[in-house]
Amino acid sequence: MIRSLLRRVVWLTVPAAVALTSCSGGGPGPAGPRWTPRPGLAWQWQLDGRVDPSADVPVYDIDGFENSAADVARLHRAGRKVICYVNVGAWEDFRPDRDAFPRSVLGEPNGWKGERWLDIRRLDVLRPIMERRFDMCRDKGFDAVEPDLVEGYGNDTGFPLTARDQLAYNRTIAAIAHERGLSVGLKNDLPQIPQLVSHFDFAVNEECAQYDECDALSPFIEAGKAVFHVEYAEPRSGFCADSRRLGLSSMRKKPELGVWRSPC
C-alpha cells in the first residue's frame, strides 16, 4: 500500500541544516551501538502479511504487529537487519491496541480503510501508546523502527496541525525509539529534513523520483545515513541512474508492498 498522502507541499522556510551527527547506544534494546545503515544498502520492504525471507538483501522492513519474534530471529540468523513498521500518525481499527486511543484524538479518515488521522498535539495521550508499540518492536528483537504518517500537518486531518506541531511529534517519536536502543527512520516529510536529519538514523521515501524531489534527501546521504527509496509507477529506467548518483537504496515495488521487488 502507498502509505503517504502528502505528495505536493509548500516547502517551509527552514534554517540551514543542523550539525549532522550519528549517535550510538542508550537505553534497553539491541546490544551494542545503535545501528546506522550506510547509504546504498539493498533492502526489502514487505508490509503485506508475514515476511517471506527469500530476498537476498541485508535489510528487511516488515510490519511490527504481523510478524513475530521468531520471524525476526530467523532473519537475524540469515545476517539481516530488521526494521519494524509502525503507524504513528493514524489510528487503525485492525490493530490489537485500537481501544487505547480515545475518540478525542481521532480525526478525519486518511484515505485508507479503517484509518483516521491522529491529533499529534496530544503527546500526553499518544506518547504512552507509542512507547508500548516501540516496546513491542524492541521485545521482538527488531533493530529499528519505521514510523509511518509523520507528515499530517500537510493533510486534512481534522485538526489545525502546524509544522511546529509535526516537528515536536517527530522528535518525540525519534526519542522514544532511541531510548529503547532502536534506530529510527524519517518517513517522507521532505520539507522538514534539514530540521530532523540529526534526530533520525536513516530515511524511508516513497516516489521522490516521480515528483522530482530526490535531491531533498541528500542531507541523509551526506551524513552517512541510508535512504531507503521506492517508486510505484516510474519505470526503473526513469530513476535508477539518478538514484545511483545520489546514493539512494532504490527499487520498484507494487503498491500493496508484497514480496515482489525490482531493485536498481
C-alpha positions as CSV (number, residue, x, y, z in Angstrom):
1,M,0.0,0.0,0.0
2,I,1.2,3.5,-0.6
3,R,1.3,4.8,3.0
4,S,1.9,8.6,2.5
5,L,-0.7,11.0,1.4
6,L,1.5,14.1,1.4
7,R,2.8,14.5,-2.1
8,R,2.9,18.1,-3.1
9,V,3.5,20.5,-0.2
10,V,4.6,24.1,0.1
11,W,8.2,23.9,1.2
12,L,8.8,25.6,4.5
13,T,11.4,28.2,5.1
14,V,13.9,26.4,7.2
15,P,17.3,27.3,8.7
16,A,20.5,25.7,7.5
17,A,20.8,22.1,8.3
18,V,21.8,21.4,11.9
19,A,25.1,19.6,12.6
20,L,24.8,16.0,11.3
21,T,25.8,13.5,14.0
22,S,25.5,9.8,14.3
23,C,24.5,8.7,17.9
24,S,25.1,5.4,19.4
25,G,24.0,3.3,22.4
26,G,21.5,4.3,25.0
27,G,18.6,2.6,26.8
28,P,17.4,-1.0,26.8
29,G,17.2,-2.8,23.5
30,P,19.6,-4.3,20.9
31,A,23.1,-4.8,22.4
32,G,25.9,-2.7,21.2
33,P,25.9,0.6,19.3
34,R,22.7,1.7,17.6
35,W,22.6,0.7,14.0
36,T,23.1,3.4,11.4
37,P,22.6,1.9,8.0
38,R,25.0,3.2,5.4
39,P,24.0,4.6,2.0
40,G,23.5,2.1,-0.8
41,L,22.4,-0.9,1.3
42,A,19.9,-3.1,-0.6
43,W,16.6,-3.7,1.2
44,Q,13.3,-5.5,1.1
45,W,10.0,-3.7,2.1
46,Q,7.2,-6.1,2.8
47,L,4.1,-4.9,4.7
48,D,1.6,-7.4,3.2
49,G,1.4,-10.3,5.7
50,R,4.0,-12.4,7.4
51,V,7.5,-11.9,6.0
52,D,8.9,-14.0,3.1
53,P,12.7,-14.3,3.8
54,S,13.6,-15.2,0.2
55,A,15.1,-11.8,-0.9
56,D,18.9,-11.9,-0.7
57,V,19.3,-8.4,0.9
58,P,20.9,-7.2,4.1
59,V,17.9,-5.2,5.3
60,Y,14.2,-6.1,5.8
61,D,11.4,-3.6,6.7
62,I,8.3,-5.5,7.9
63,D,5.1,-5.0,9.8
64,G,5.7,-5.0,13.6
65,F,2.4,-6.4,14.5
66,E,2.1,-9.0,11.9
67,N,5.5,-10.6,12.4
68,S,6.7,-12.5,15.5
69,A,10.0,-12.6,17.4
70,A,10.6,-15.9,15.7
71,D,10.3,-14.2,12.3
72,V,12.8,-11.5,13.3
73,A,15.2,-14.1,14.8
74,R,15.1,-16.1,11.5
75,L,16.1,-13.0,9.6
76,H,18.8,-12.3,12.1
77,R,20.2,-15.8,11.7
78,A,20.5,-15.1,8.0
79,G,22.5,-12.0,8.7
80,R,19.8,-9.4,8.1
81,K,18.9,-6.2,10.0
82,V,15.2,-5.8,10.6
83,I,13.1,-2.7,10.7
84,C,9.7,-2.6,12.5
85,Y,6.9,-0.8,10.6
86,V,4.6,1.1,12.9
87,N,1.9,3.6,12.1
88,V,2.3,6.6,14.4
89,G,0.2,9.2,12.6
90,A,-3.1,7.4,12.2
91,W,-5.4,5.2,14.2
92,E,-6.0,1.8,12.6
93,D,-9.2,-0.2,13.6
94,F,-7.5,-3.5,12.8
95,R,-4.7,-3.2,15.4
96,P,-4.9,-5.0,18.7
97,D,-4.4,-1.8,20.7
98,R,-7.1,0.2,18.9
99,D,-9.1,0.7,22.1
100,A,-6.2,2.5,23.7
101,F,-6.9,5.6,21.6
102,P,-9.6,7.9,23.0
103,R,-12.1,9.3,20.5
104,S,-10.8,12.8,21.1
105,V,-7.6,12.1,19.3
106,L,-9.2,10.5,16.2
107,G,-9.6,12.9,13.2
108,E,-10.6,12.6,9.6
109,P,-10.3,9.4,7.6
110,N,-6.9,9.4,5.8
111,G,-8.0,7.5,2.6
112,W,-7.2,4.0,3.8
113,K,-9.9,1.7,5.1
114,G,-10.2,1.7,8.8
115,E,-7.7,4.5,9.4
116,R,-8.1,8.0,10.8
117,W,-5.6,10.8,11.4
118,L,-4.4,11.3,15.0
119,D,-4.1,14.6,16.9
120,I,-0.4,14.6,17.2
121,R,-0.5,17.6,19.6
122,R,-1.8,15.3,22.3
123,L,1.5,13.9,23.4
124,D,0.1,13.2,26.8
125,V,-2.2,10.6,25.2
126,L,-0.1,9.4,22.3
127,R,3.3,9.1,23.8
128,P,2.4,6.2,26.2
129,I,0.7,4.3,23.3
130,M,3.7,4.7,21.0
131,E,6.1,3.8,23.8
132,R,4.2,0.5,24.2
133,R,4.3,-0.1,20.4
134,F,8.1,0.6,20.3
135,D,8.5,-1.7,23.4
136,M,6.9,-4.4,21.2
137,C,9.4,-3.8,18.4
138,R,12.3,-3.9,20.9
139,D,11.0,-7.0,22.6
140,K,10.6,-8.9,19.3
141,G,14.2,-8.1,18.6
142,F,13.9,-5.5,15.8
143,D,16.9,-3.3,15.1
144,A,15.0,-0.2,14.0
145,V,11.6,1.4,13.6
146,E,9.9,2.9,10.5
147,P,7.2,5.2,12.0
148,D,4.7,6.0,9.3
149,L,2.5,9.0,8.6
150,V,4.7,11.6,10.2
151,E,3.5,14.5,8.0
152,G,-0.1,15.0,9.0
153,Y,0.4,18.8,9.1
154,G,0.3,18.8,5.3
155,N,-3.1,16.9,5.1
156,D,-6.7,17.4,6.0
157,T,-6.6,15.7,9.4
158,G,-9.5,17.4,11.1
159,F,-7.0,19.2,13.4
160,P,-5.2,22.5,12.9
161,L,-1.8,20.9,12.9
162,T,1.2,23.1,12.2
163,A,4.8,22.4,11.0
164,R,5.9,23.2,14.6
165,D,3.5,20.5,15.9
166,Q,4.9,18.0,13.5
167,L,8.5,18.7,14.4
168,A,7.7,18.3,18.1
169,Y,5.9,15.0,17.5
170,N,8.6,13.6,15.1
171,R,11.4,14.4,17.5
172,T,9.4,12.7,20.3
173,I,9.0,9.6,18.1
174,A,12.7,9.5,17.4
175,A,13.5,9.9,21.1
176,I,11.1,7.0,22.0
177,A,13.0,4.8,19.6
178,H,16.4,5.8,20.8
179,E,15.5,5.3,24.5
180,R,14.9,1.7,23.6
181,G,18.2,1.3,21.7
182,L,16.4,1.2,18.3
183,S,17.3,3.1,15.2
184,V,14.6,5.2,13.6
185,G,13.9,6.3,10.1
186,L,12.2,9.5,8.9
187,K,9.4,8.6,6.5
188,N,8.9,11.1,3.7
189,D,8.3,14.6,5.3
190,L,10.8,16.1,2.9
191,P,10.3,19.8,3.9
192,Q,11.5,19.1,7.4
193,I,14.6,17.1,6.6
194,P,17.0,19.9,7.5
195,Q,15.5,20.2,11.0
196,L,15.2,16.4,11.6
197,V,18.2,14.7,9.9
198,S,20.2,14.8,13.1
199,H,17.4,13.1,15.0
200,F,16.9,10.2,12.7
201,D,19.3,7.4,11.6
202,F,18.0,6.8,8.1
203,A,15.2,7.9,5.8
204,V,12.4,6.0,4.0
205,N,10.9,7.6,0.9
206,E,8.1,6.9,-1.5
207,E,8.1,8.3,-5.0
208,C,10.6,11.2,-4.8
209,A,11.6,10.5,-8.4
210,Q,8.0,10.8,-9.7
211,Y,7.8,14.2,-8.1
212,D,11.4,15.3,-8.8
213,E,12.2,15.6,-5.1
214,C,15.1,13.1,-4.6
215,D,17.7,15.8,-4.2
216,A,16.0,16.9,-0.9
217,L,17.1,13.6,0.6
218,S,20.8,14.4,0.2
219,P,21.3,15.6,3.8
220,F,20.9,12.0,4.9
221,I,23.4,10.7,2.4
222,E,25.9,13.4,3.3
223,A,25.5,12.4,7.0
224,G,26.4,8.7,6.0
225,K,22.8,7.6,6.6
226,A,20.9,5.3,4.2
227,V,17.8,6.5,2.2
228,F,15.5,3.5,1.5
229,H,13.5,4.6,-1.5
230,V,10.7,3.1,-3.6
231,E,8.8,4.0,-6.7
232,Y,5.5,2.6,-7.7
233,A,4.7,4.0,-11.2
234,E,8.1,5.1,-12.5
235,P,10.0,2.6,-14.6
236,R,13.5,1.7,-13.3
237,S,14.9,3.4,-16.4
238,G,13.4,6.6,-15.2
239,F,15.0,6.8,-11.8
240,C,17.8,4.2,-11.2
241,A,20.6,6.2,-12.8
242,D,19.7,9.2,-10.6
243,S,19.4,7.0,-7.6
244,R,22.9,5.7,-8.1
245,R,24.2,9.2,-8.5
246,L,22.6,10.3,-5.2
247,G,23.4,7.1,-3.3
248,L,19.9,6.1,-2.6
249,S,18.8,2.5,-1.9
250,S,16.1,2.3,-4.6
251,M,13.7,-0.3,-6.0
252,R,10.4,-0.5,-7.7
253,K,7.5,-2.1,-5.7
254,K,3.9,-2.7,-6.3
255,P,1.6,-0.5,-4.1
256,E,0.5,-3.4,-1.9
257,L,4.1,-3.9,-0.8
258,G,4.1,-7.6,-1.1
259,V,7.1,-9.9,-1.8
260,W,7.8,-8.7,-5.4
261,R,10.7,-6.2,-5.8
262,S,12.7,-4.8,-8.7
263,P,15.8,-3.2,-7.4
264,C,18.1,-0.7,-9.2
